[in-house]
């Protein structure tokens, strides 16, 4: 039996288990998950099967 794939919600803190990158989930588009660093910056992308929920919570304003 196959385990269901994790599906994050927009704004959720997630982690790419391949690169170790942590960021805020933005969207899934064309088969890729897009996440942005919690303090802002350039979006990163990864494969949906490599996404895990990240420990911790977002705090305060996310942009300086």
C-alpha positions as CSV (number, residue, x, y, z in Angstrom):
1,X,0.0,0.0,0.0
2,X,1.3,3.4,-0.9
3,X,1.6,6.2,1.7
4,X,-0.3,9.4,0.7
5,X,2.0,12.3,-0.3
6,X,2.2,15.2,2.2
7,X,0.2,18.3,1.0
8,X,1.2,21.5,2.7
9,X,-1.1,24.5,3.0
10,X,-0.1,28.0,1.7
11,X,1.9,29.9,4.3
12,X,3.0,26.7,6.1
13,X,6.7,26.2,7.0
14,X,8.1,23.2,5.1
15,X,11.4,21.5,4.5
16,X,13.0,20.0,1.4
17,X,14.4,16.7,2.7
18,X,17.0,16.5,-0.1
19,X,18.6,19.9,0.3
20,X,17.6,20.6,3.9
21,X,16.2,24.0,2.8
22,X,13.4,25.3,5.0
23,X,10.8,27.9,3.8
24,X,7.2,28.9,3.5
25,X,5.1,27.0,1.1
26,X,3.8,29.2,-1.7
27,X,2.2,26.9,-4.3
28,X,2.5,23.7,-6.4
29,X,2.8,24.4,-10.1
30,X,3.8,22.2,-13.0
31,X,4.7,19.4,-10.7
32,X,7.0,21.4,-8.5
33,X,6.6,22.8,-5.0
34,X,7.6,26.4,-4.5
35,X,8.9,27.7,-1.2
36,X,10.3,31.0,-0.1
37,X,12.8,31.6,2.8
38,X,10.8,32.7,5.9
39,X,12.5,36.1,6.0
40,X,11.9,36.7,2.3
41,X,14.0,36.1,-0.7
42,X,14.0,34.2,-4.0
43,X,11.7,31.2,-4.3
44,X,13.2,27.7,-4.4
45,X,11.5,24.7,-5.9
46,X,11.6,21.0,-5.1
47,X,9.7,17.8,-6.0
48,X,6.5,17.2,-4.0
49,X,7.7,13.8,-2.8
50,X,10.6,15.6,-1.0
51,X,8.5,17.9,1.1
52,X,8.1,17.5,4.8
53,X,6.5,19.7,7.5
54,X,9.2,21.7,9.1
55,X,9.5,22.0,12.9
56,X,8.9,25.4,14.4
57,X,6.5,28.2,13.7
58,X,6.7,31.5,11.8
59,X,7.0,34.5,14.1
60,X,6.1,38.2,13.5
61,X,6.5,40.0,10.2
62,X,8.3,38.0,7.6
63,X,9.9,40.9,5.8
64,X,12.2,43.5,7.3
